[in-house]
Amino acid sequence: MNVLIIEDEKPAARRLNRMLAALDIEVQQMLHSVEESLNWLQNNEHPDLIFLDIQLSDGLSFEIFDEIEVKSAIIFTTAYDEYALKAFKLNSIDYLLKPLDDEELEVAVNQFKKQQPKHANVQVNMEDIRKLLINPVDQKFKKRVSIKVGQHIKIIHIDEIECFYSENKSTYIHTKENRNFLLDNSLEYWQEQLNPDHFFRVNRTFIVHINAIKDIVAYANSRLKLILNSYNEQEIIVSRERVKDFKSWID
């Protein structure tokens, strides 16, 4: 099997290379930009499989497909949330969500091996994927949340919520009024229901509203610490693998 890695973060590329080596898979080449990838693919036989990041140092990896017809199967390695990744399922493409997991990688590789002839005949509509990832306009996002308080039901507008968070296997919201309320559904459920222009999942525990952020402070190991307007019960740390997307989100 000939394998190519296209990933702009060199430590992430090296880590994926080591993970594949543990599966007895030798990586043919590691590339880090759109330009570098175009040059390589135009002058070399295309590999059986490409592990492809979406956001590269000089643009989106979709630009590669604008210039040349890639004849390889693709497994995306991405930090995009699961809502956006519905696009890949529609186009019969495998994906791995960052940070990469050894077991999930092995499953994806084994699945590719079993379906290799099928992958070779898949016609990938990269433009559809691009639209769904960059402009998820078809999603109807939640505008309000209903909370049961005793025998009453309280309605809270979505913009009154500073953050969603999980604690002791339960999910809560914290409002501008400095109050916490228990929710019925998981954090994963709410991540799909919230407008990504307004809310961002900074780690496994917190989803924050853009208007609730009072301050952003540099933190250990290239992470960021968020100070919200009223919530102060736990530290809110943007995980290292999500810092890049978080910075793009706030711009």
JOFENSUL-V693888 format. One record per pair of residues at least 12 apart in sequence whose ideal C-beta (glycine too) atoms are under 8 Angstrom apart, sorted by the first residue. I is the first residue (numbers start at 1). GAP is how many residues later the second one is. Records with the same first field share a line. If there is no record, write none. Layout:
BEGIN
I=GAP / GAP
END
This chain:
BEGIN
1=24 / 47 / 48 / 112
2=26 / 43 / 45 / 46 / 47
3=17 / 22 / 23 / 24 / 25 / 44 / 45 / 46 / 47 / 48
4=23 / 24 / 25 / 26 / 27 / 36 / 43 / 45 / 46 / 47 / 68
5=12 / 22 / 24 / 25 / 26 / 45 / 46
6=24 / 25 / 26 / 31 / 44 / 45 / 46 / 47 / 50 / 55 / 58
7=23 / 24 / 25 / 44 / 45 / 46 / 49 / 70
8=24 / 25 / 45 / 47 / 48 / 49
9=44
10=20 / 22
12=41 / 65 / 86
13=17 / 19
14=16
15=85
16=35 / 61 / 84 / 89
17=13
19=81 / 83 / 86
20=85 / 89
22=80
23=82 / 83 / 86
25=84
28=19
29=15
32=24 / 25
33=23 / 24 / 25
34=22 / 24 / 25 / 26 / 27 / 29 / 30
35=23
37=19 / 24 / 27
38=26 / 29 / 30
41=23 / 27 / 29
42=26
46=24 / 25 / 26
47=25
48=24 / 25 / 68
49=23 / 24 / 25 / 26 / 63
50=20 / 22 / 23 / 24 / 25
51=24 / 25 / 26 / 45
52=22 / 23 / 24 / 25
53=23 / 24 / 25
54=22 / 24 / 26 / 79
55=189 / 190 / 193
60=70
62=64 / 67 / 68
65=59 / 61
73=21 / 39 / 43 / 46 / 47 / 49
74=19 / 20 / 50
75=18 / 19 / 20 / 21 / 33 / 37
76=12 / 17 / 18 / 19 / 20
77=18 / 19 / 21 / 23
78=17 / 18 / 19 / 20
79=18 / 19 / 162 / 163 / 165 / 166
80=17 / 53 / 165
81=110 / 111 / 115 / 120
82=15 / 106 / 109 / 110
83=53 / 56 / 108 / 109 / 113
84=48 / 49 / 52
85=12
86=46
87=41 / 42 / 45 / 46
88=41
90=38 / 42
91=31 / 33 / 34 / 37 / 38
92=27 / 30 / 32
93=29 / 31 / 36
94=14 / 17 / 18
96=12
98=143
99=142
136=60
139=56
141=17 / 52 / 53 / 54
142=16 / 48 / 51 / 52
143=14 / 15
144=12 / 13 / 14
145=13 / 16 / 28 / 38
147=26 / 34 / 35 / 36
149=32
154=27
156=17 / 19 / 25
158=36 / 37 / 40
159=39 / 50 / 52
160=15 / 16 / 17
161=12 / 13 / 14 / 15 / 48 / 51
162=12 / 13 / 14 / 46 / 47 / 50 / 66 / 67 / 68 / 69
163=43 / 44 / 45 / 46 / 49 / 65 / 68 / 73
164=19 / 23 / 26 / 30 / 35 / 42 / 43
165=22 / 40 / 41 / 42 / 69
166=20 / 21 / 38 / 39
167=38 / 67
170=12 / 13
171=12 / 14 / 15 / 16 / 19
174=54 / 56 / 57 / 59
176=36 / 53 / 54
177=53
178=52 / 53
187=14 / 17 / 18 / 20
190=17
191=16
194=13
196=53
197=13
198=12 / 13
200=45 / 46 / 49
201=41
202=24 / 34 / 35 / 36 / 37 / 40 / 44
203=33 / 34 / 35 / 36 / 39
204=35
205=29
206=30
208=18 / 20 / 28
210=39 / 40
212=16 / 17 / 18 / 19
213=13 / 14 / 15 / 16 / 37
214=13 / 14 / 15
215=12
216=34
219=18 / 19
221=19
222=18 / 21
223=14 / 15 / 16 / 17 / 20
224=13 / 14 / 19 / 22
225=12 / 13
226=12
END
